[in-house]
Amino acid sequence: MPRPARPLGAEYFERYGVNTAGTRKRDYARSWRHFTFSLPEILRVYRARARASGEPSGHRGPRTFLDIGAADGRFVALALKAGLEARGIENAPYILARIEDPGLRARITVADAADAIRDVAAGSCDIILECAAQYLPPRRLNRYLKNVARACAPGGMVCLLVDPKNY
């Protein structure tokens, strides 16, 4: 009998949440800087690419930021501090419960990434951090990544995070 479908992020919770014995597993959020992106580096690369492509010296830089797999909103908060219009998508309520700031929480949509990305306007995101693809079943991956690329603005960047342990 096939296993029932689980929402994206359930693997995360099994690995890092509370186990069946009720004890806490390793908390990925405590060591996320070692495994994920660096917003200052992403902004540096974005600007360097704009200069290399011949953009005028007054290039506006990125304005919009989308974090797919936003978890507790850390990168959305960093992007806001950097002056970007930032928002996120996360499907795991137990992770979102860590967000204490209601303003930050309101910027993160609770949804399945593969479904929510279809509603993101084409070309509307200068920078997309993508952390959900690794949890999608292969049959959904191609369409999902096409929708991510469609949401990326011309000259924008998609930063894809892949945990090699999941492959």
Secondary structure in CASP SS format (residue, H / E / C, confidence):
PFRMAT SS
TARGET T0000
AUTHOR 0000-0000-0000
METHOD secondary structure of the structure
MODEL  1
M C 1.00
P C 1.00
R C 1.00
P C 1.00
A C 1.00
R C 1.00
P C 1.00
L C 1.00
G C 1.00
A H 1.00
E H 1.00
Y H 1.00
F H 1.00
E H 1.00
R H 1.00
Y H 1.00
G C 1.00
V E 1.00
N C 1.00
T C 1.00
A C 1.00
G C 1.00
T C 1.00
R E 1.00
K C 1.00
R C 1.00
D C 1.00
Y H 1.00
A H 1.00
R H 1.00
S H 1.00
W H 1.00
R H 1.00
H H 1.00
F C 1.00
T C 1.00
F C 1.00
S C 1.00
L H 1.00
P H 1.00
E H 1.00
I H 1.00
L H 1.00
R H 1.00
V H 1.00
Y H 1.00
R H 1.00
A H 1.00
R H 1.00
A H 1.00
R H 1.00
A H 1.00
S C 1.00
G C 1.00
E C 1.00
P C 1.00
S C 1.00
G C 1.00
H C 1.00
R C 1.00
G C 1.00
P C 1.00
R C 1.00
T E 1.00
F E 1.00
L E 1.00
D E 1.00
I E 1.00
G C 1.00
A C 1.00
A C 1.00
D C 1.00
G C 1.00
R H 1.00
F H 1.00
V H 1.00
A H 1.00
L H 1.00
A H 1.00
L H 1.00
K H 1.00
A C 1.00
G C 1.00
L C 1.00
E E 1.00
A E 1.00
R E 1.00
G E 1.00
I E 1.00
E E 1.00
N C 1.00
A C 1.00
P H 1.00
Y H 1.00
I H 1.00
L H 1.00
A C 1.00
R C 1.00
I C 1.00
E C 1.00
D C 1.00
P H 1.00
G H 1.00
L H 1.00
R H 1.00
A C 1.00
R C 1.00
I E 1.00
T E 1.00
V E 1.00
A C 1.00
D C 1.00
A H 1.00
A H 1.00
D H 1.00
A H 1.00
I H 1.00
R H 1.00
D H 1.00
V C 1.00
A C 1.00
A C 1.00
G C 1.00
S C 1.00
C E 1.00
D E 1.00
I E 1.00
I E 1.00
L E 1.00
E E 1.00
C C 1.00
A C 1.00
A H 1.00
Q H 1.00
Y H 1.00
L C 1.00
P C 1.00
P H 1.00
R H 1.00
R H 1.00
L H 1.00
N H 1.00
R H 1.00
Y H 1.00
L H 1.00
K H 1.00
N H 1.00
V H 1.00
A H 1.00
R H 1.00
A H 1.00
C E 1.00
A E 1.00
P E 1.00
G E 1.00
G E 1.00
M E 1.00
V E 1.00
C E 1.00
L E 1.00
L C 1.00
V C 1.00
D C 1.00
P H 1.00
K H 1.00
N H 1.00
Y C 1.00
END
